[in-house]
């Protein structure tokens, strides 16, 4: 090999306080596995000596405990974007030990190229193969690696020996031109390939290669429970009804599904919804359920930015890679989440919410309006441009102490203008063509848990006949949240004290 083999500790010596660092991957797949741990050790050593050390991390989305986790525990992250999902980093963000700015995932690469965030000092790129001319085959997630590779002053590779070299052909690496020279992104069906199966790096930038030997370590999602099964069944019922009504073509349309247990339950519901024909996916993440759908012939093709799979399923894909090369393409996130392509293909978007208010606004990110959970991810990329935009959540959590249908969301990520359908375990609210009061009546009747319907209806009436188009009571709008913070149970809310 042309490039020097480095230990993780030798690679860590390349990183300096305040460096802007680009990471390959999208969720755990493709993210670095061994270098971040060595950087964390360096940070702890320097902190013990009273010296500052933090790096600024630009990724594709979340990473893994081997990356964000170890660095957060070492307090070694200064700035973080565009998405994260680990408890240790979440604590740093909410304590302002790390400056996290949330961002629609499709936007980061181009905004970095526009120069909004400064220079990129170094990139860490996981690869499954590397040639002496700098040509590499990346791992199971792409994210923003084409941009980081182009703009980084230095590149260090992690050659993951756990990945087979025959991943060649699984990727479609495409970097669009920037305005005013950008052309049409020529994807007209999810299976279209428009770029290269390899990433071509400048060999002069590659300062070394670190060997790793790890699968991505994604935890399997929990099995669907009664609540998530009901949500999945309601989503499938809605889609089937739309087909019967002629509002979705009988050949169906590509779907996008967010990540998590609710999303997984929806996908498993689609497996058994035989009235829906085999379908394609144009999405940002493919998880275990989709691989099962492919093997059963229910999902005929999947375009994604990451194969976010449990170790068992990841090994199955690697060992049967020739089959999956005919079923999957992995793209940069600015292509997998591209608004132009999403609108053109007519993607049906299915995402999850933390809470929804009675007028159709969605909070995806902040618990009680203040504490960051994970981030907006790609939900906005899809919701704003979808053929139909569906958001789902359980009607209640914490055994009823929290209603996820509230008078006003405590933080707004997706406004009523980006939300067509709300689905909970209670039912389906179709918000299309309805004014705010009609939407509220639809959501309360069909999506709110019965234990909260009366108080939500009382809130709707508090505005009275002169309450305006959207009759909020500003005094009582966050009464559910303040009651939960006070007593730990939204069922104790008393709207009378706000009249």
N, C-alpha and C positions, 0 to 999 in steps of 0.2 A: 504493500500500500504506500502511496506517495506521501500521505499525511502522517505526522507523528502520533503515536498512541500515547495518550495522557491518562494519568490517574485522575479520579474525581477531584482530589485535593490540588493537583497541578492545574486543572481547569479552573478551580475556584480562585486561584491566584490571579486569573485574568480579569476578575470583577472587582470594581472599586466603588466606594461610597458615592451615591448619586447617579450611578450608571443607569441609562435607559436600556432595558433588556427585553428583547422580543422572544417569545416562546412559541415553538411549534405546537400543533395539536388543537383539539377541540373537545372539551371535557377531558377526562383522563386519557383517552386514546390519543397517541401522538405527542403527549406532553413529556418533557424530560423526566427521567426516573432516578438518576443517581447524582447528577451535578448539583441540583438544588440542596441536597442534604449536606454536601461538602461546603457549599456557600453558607448554609446555616451554621455549620460548625465554625467557619471563619468569623461570622458575625458575632457569635457568642464569645469567641476568644477576644475579639477586638473590644466588644462591650465590657468584658471583664477588665480590660486594660484602660477603660475610660475613653475609648475612641469611638467616634460615630461610624456606623456602617448600615446603610439601607440602600436597596436597589429599587428601581421603579419598573414594574412588570406590566408588559403589554402582551396579552395572550390572544387566543381565539375565542375562548369562553372560560369556563372553570377549568381546573386542572385536577390534581389529586392530592392526597395527603403527603405523598413523596415530594410534592412541589410546594403548593400553597401552604399545606399543613406545616411542614418542617420549617419553612421560612417564617410563617406567622408566629410559631412558638418561639423562634429566635428573635422576634421583633426586627426582622430584616427587610421588611417591605415598606417603602416610603409611599409610593403611589401605585394603585392597582386599578386596572380596567381590562375588559369591559364587563366581566361577570365572574362570580365566585359562588361557592356553595359549601364551604367547610366551616365548622363551628369555631375553630381557633382563629381563622382569618376574620370571621364575622365579629368575634369579640374585639379584635383589634380595630376594625372599621367603626363599630359602634362606640368604642372608647376614644376614637380619633387618634389612635396610634398609627393608623394607616389611612391615607387619603384616597378613598375609593370614589371614582366617578362612574356612574352607571351610564350605559350607552346601548343603543340598538346595535346588535351584533354586526349587521351588514355595513355599518358606517365606519367602523374603526380603521380598517385598512386604508380606505380612501382618505379619511381625515389625517391619518399619519402621513400619507404621501403628499397631502396638501401642505404639510409643514406645521400643523397646528400644535404638535406636541414635542417639537425639537428633534434633535438627531437621535439615531439609534446606535448606541455604542457597541452592542454585541447581541448576537442571536444564538440561542441554543435550539438545535433542530434534531429531533429524533428521526433516524433513517433505518430502513431495513436493508439497504444496499448502497454502496458508494463506489464510484469509479475514479480513476486517477485524474480525469479531466474535470472533476467536480460534479458530475451528473449523479443524482441520488434518487432513490425510490423512498418516499416518506412512509410513515407508519399508518396506523388505522384511523388517524384524524388529521385533517389538513389545517383548518382554521385560517389564520392570516399569514401562513409561512411564506407564500410567494412575495408578499410585500416586505416582510421582515428580512428575508434573504437578500432582496435587492438593495435595501437601504442600510443594512447593518455594516458598520465599519469592520467588524470581525465576526467570524462564525466558528462555533465549536459544535461538533456533531456528537450525538449519542447514537452509536451503532448498536441496535437492539438485536442481539443474537437469538432471542426468543421468536422473532418474526422470521418467517421463511423468505428467502430472496425472491420467491416466485410471486410476491405481491405485485410485481410488474404487471401493469394493465388494469389495476383496480382504481387508479386515480385519473382525474382529468384536471390538470393544472392550467389555469387560465388567469391571466392578469389583464384586466381591461385598461384601456388608455384613460387618461384623465381629461376632464373638460378643459378646453372646448373641442378636444379631438376624439372623445369617446364615440364609438359606433354602437350599433345594435348588438346586444348579447344574443347570439343566434341559437338559442335553445327553444325548440318548438314542441318537444316532448321530453319527459324526464330522462329518457335513455340516450339523448343526444350527447355526443362527446365533441367538445369544441377546442380543446387544448392539447396538452401533452401528458403522457403517462409518467413522465419523470420531471423532476425539478432540476434545472441547470444552475448550479452555483458558480460564482467566480472562484476558481481554485486558489487565487492569491489571498482571498479573505479567510480561507479555512485554516485556523491556527492549530487544530488538532482534533483527534477522535477519541472519545471515551467509550469504552465497551460497557454494555448493560445486558441484562438477561432476565427481563421481567415482562409478564403480561400486564395488561392495563389495570387489573385489580378492581374493576367496577363491581360494586356490591349488587347482587341480584335484588330485584324489587320484591317486596312482599307479595304473597298471593292475594288476589282480589278478595275483599271481604264483602259483606252484604251491601254496605253503602256504595262502594266503588262498583260493584256489579250492577246495582240499580242505575248508577250514573251511565255506565257503559251501555246498558240496555236502552236507556232513554235517548242517548246520542244515536244509537243504531235505529231506533224507531223514527226519530226525526229524519234521518237520512233516507230511510225507506219511504216514508211519507212524501218527502220532497221528490223522490223519483217517480212515485205513483202520480203525483200532481203535475209532473212534467217540468218541474223547476230545476231538476238535475237530470242531465241526459241519461238515457237508459244504459249507455256504455260507461257511465259514471265519470268522475273527474279525479285528478290526483289529490291526495290528502297530505296534510301536514299534521304532525302530532307532537306536542310538547313532551317533556320528560317528567317522569314521576309515576307514583302508584295509580293515580286516577287515569293518567294517559295510558298506562299499561293496561288497565282494565278495559278502557274503550277499545284498544287494539284487539284484545282477546274477544271482546264482543263482536267485532267485525269478522273474526274468524268463523263465527257460527251464524252470522247473518247471511244466509245463503241467497236471500233476495238481492243482495248487493253483489254484482259480478266481480270477478277478480280485478283488482285495481292497482294503480301505480302510486308511488309516494314521491312527492317533491318536498323534502323536509330538511331539517338541520341535523337531526340525530336519528339513527336507527338503533333500536334497542332489542333485547332478547325476543320480545313478542313478535317483532317484524321478521326476524330470522325464521321463527316457527311458521309464520304466515307464508313466507317464501317456500319453505319446504313442503307445505301443504297445498301450494298452488293458489293461495288466496291473494298474495301480493306478487304481482308479476314483475315488478321492477321498483328499485328504490334509488333515488338520487339524494345524497346526504353530504354533510361535512365531516361526519364521524360515525364509525361503528362502535357505539357505546355499549359494550357487551360484557357480561360476566365472564370470568375466566373460562368456565366450562364451555360456554357458547363461543367465545373467541377462539378457543382451540379447535372447536368443531369447524368454524369458518376457515381457519388457516389450513386445517387438514383436508378440507374440501374446497379449496380456493378456486379451482377451475369451474365448479358449479356456480359459485357466487360471483365470479367475474362476469358471468352472463346475466346477473341479477342486480348488481350494485355498481354505482360509481360514487367516488368520494371527491368532493370539490372544495375549493376555498369557500369560506363562509360568505364572502361578498357576492358569490355566485349562487350558492345554495339558498341564500336568504334575499336574493335580489328582487326588489319591488317590481321592476319591469317584467321579469320572468314570471313571478308569482301571479301578476295580473294577467299576463298573456295566457298562461296555462289554465287559469281558472281554478287555482288551488283552494280546496276546502280546508280552512284553518281550524284546528282544535287545540285550544290552550287552556291552562288552569289558572284559577284566581285564588288569592287569599281571601278576598271578600268582594262582594258586589253590592252596590247600593240600589235602592228601589227605582232609580231613574236610569239604570243601565251602565253606570260608570264602574270601572274595575280597578282594584288595587292588587298588583301582583308581587309587590316587593317589600312593603314596610308593615311590620306588626305594630298595631295601635298607632300607626302613622309616623313613628319615629325610629324604630329599630329595623335596620336593613336585614332582610332575610337572605336573599341570593342575588337578585337583580332582575331587570326586565328581560334579559336574554334576547331571543329572537322573536318573542311573541308579538311585538309591535311591528316588526318587519312583515309578518304574515297577516296579522289582524287588519292592518290598515289597507291591505291590497288584495284580500281574499275574495273569492267568489261568494263564499259565506263565511262569516267569522263567528265561531262558537267558543264560548268560555264556560267552563264547568268547575264545580266545587261541591263539597258536601254542604248540606243546608245548615248543619251545626257541627261543632267540634267540642271537645272536652265535656262529653256527656250532656251537651245542651247548655253549658255555661257560656258558650260563644255562639251567637248567630252569625253566620257568614253572609247573610242578607241583612243589610243595615240601612238606616236612613240616608247617610252620606258616608262615602268611603273616607277613611282617615288619611289616605294618600292616593293620588290619582296617577295611574299609569296609562290606562286606556279609557278615553272618554266615550260617552254614549255614541259618538259618531263612528267609532270603530267596532262596535259590538252589535251583532245581529241577533244572536241566540244565546240565552242563558240556560244551562242545564244543571240541575242538582239531583240528588236522590229522590226528591219529591216530584219532579216533573220538568217540563220544558216551557220556557217563556220565549215566544217569538216577538221580537221588538220591532220588526220591520214595518215601516209605515205608520207607526204609532207616535202620538205626542207624549210628553213626559208623564202626564197623569195616567194615560192609557198604559204606558210601559210599567208604571208603578203598580197599577192594578194587576197587570199580567204577571209580574214577578212575585208579588205578594201571594196571589192565588195559587200559582203553579210551582214556585221554587222555594219560598220560605217554609221553614218548618212550622207545623201547626201551633207549636207552643209560642211562636213569635208573630203569628199573622195578625192577631188583634191589635197588639201594640204598634206594629208597623202601619196598620190601617189608621189607627189613631193619629200617628205622626203625620200621615199623608193629609189628614183632615185638619191638622193644626193651622195650616196656612190659610184656610177659609176661602170663601169665594173670591176674595181680592188678593189672593196669595201670589199672583203672577203666573206665568206659564209653568214654572217649576216651583211649586209651593213649599219651599223649605222654611222651617223655623230655625233661624240662625242660633237661637238660644239652645235649642234641643237637638240640633243636627248631629252632634257627637255624643249625645247622652248615653248611647249604648256603650261607647268606648270608655267614657269617664266612669260609668257605673262598674264596668269590668275592672278598671284600674283601682277603684275604691273597694269593691266587695268581692271581686273575683268571679262575678256571675251576672251576665247581662239580663237574666230573667228578673232581676231585682229592679230594673229601671222603672222609674215613676215619672212619666211625662207631665203629670199634673204640676209638679214643682217648677216647670219651665213655662207654664202658661202665663 
